């Protein structure tokens, strides 16, 4: 079960630590591996031994809401690793989510 907090930063910190968490409104949540803004995966955990946290650099107005852009900005504050949302790696992430 996901923990609850009103703080988006708490969710981001939980993702960084590999823990599940959800904000009070349910708009930002993580299972510790993937990070969602609404139903869009905006971050994932790499598969290497380091388990790097990688943010998918969605920002408005590129078909995402201002809130999602803010969630992405918070996630970028805890990792230096970002990727373009047009990357072919996203197909692998989508397959992981659909299982």
C-alpha positions in Angstrom: 0.0 0.0 0.0 1.3 3.4 -0.9 1.9 5.9 1.9 0.1 9.2 1.7 1.3 12.7 2.2 0.2 16.1 1.0 3.8 16.9 0.0 4.9 16.3 -3.6 8.5 16.5 -2.3 7.8 13.6 0.0 6.7 11.5 -3.0 9.9 12.5 -4.9 12.1 11.7 -1.9 10.3 8.3 -1.6 11.0 7.5 -5.3 14.6 8.4 -4.8 14.8 6.0 -1.9 12.9 3.2 -3.7 9.8 3.5 -1.5 6.1 3.7 -2.6 4.2 6.9 -1.8 1.3 9.0 -3.1 0.5 12.7 -2.6 -2.8 13.7 -1.0 -4.6 14.3 -4.3 -3.2 11.2 -6.0 -1.7 13.2 -8.9 1.9 12.2 -8.1 2.8 8.7 -7.0 5.5 6.1 -7.1 5.9 2.4 -6.4 9.6 3.1 -5.7 10.6 2.1 -9.2 8.4 4.2 -11.5 7.2 7.7 -10.9 3.8 8.9 -12.2 2.2 12.3 -12.8 -1.4 11.4 -13.2 -1.2 8.4 -15.5 2.0 9.4 -17.3 5.3 7.8 -16.2 7.7 10.7 -15.7 10.6 8.8 -14.0 12.0 5.3 -13.7 14.7 3.4 -12.1 17.5 2.1 -14.2 18.3 -1.6 -14.3 22.0 -1.4 -13.4 23.5 -2.1 -10.0 23.4 1.6 -9.2 19.7 1.8 -9.7 19.9 5.3 -11.2 16.8 7.4 -11.1 16.0 8.8 -14.5 13.5 11.6 -15.2 11.7 11.7 -18.5 11.9 15.4 -19.4 8.2 16.2 -20.1 7.6 19.9 -19.8 4.6 22.1 -20.9 3.5 23.0 -23.4 4.6 19.7 -25.0 1.2 18.0 -24.5 1.5 17.9 -20.7 -0.1 20.0 -18.0 1.6 22.7 -16.0 1.2 20.4 -12.9 3.1 17.6 -14.7 5.8 20.0 -15.6 6.1 21.0 -12.0 6.3 17.3 -11.0 9.1 16.8 -13.6 11.0 19.8 -12.2 10.8 18.3 -8.7 12.0 15.0 -9.9 14.9 16.6 -11.7 16.0 18.2 -8.4 16.9 14.7 -7.0 18.8 13.3 -10.0 21.1 14.5 -12.8 19.8 11.8 -15.1 17.2 12.9 -17.7 16.0 11.6 -21.0 14.1 13.0 -23.9 10.4 11.8 -24.0 10.9 10.8 -27.7 13.6 8.2 -26.8 13.1 4.7 -28.0 13.8 3.5 -24.4 10.2 4.6 -23.5 8.8 1.6 -25.3 10.6 -0.6 -22.8 9.2 1.4 -19.9 5.6 1.3 -21.3 5.9 -2.5 -21.6 7.0 -2.7 -18.0 3.9 -0.6 -16.9 1.5 -2.6 -18.9 2.4 -5.9 -17.3 
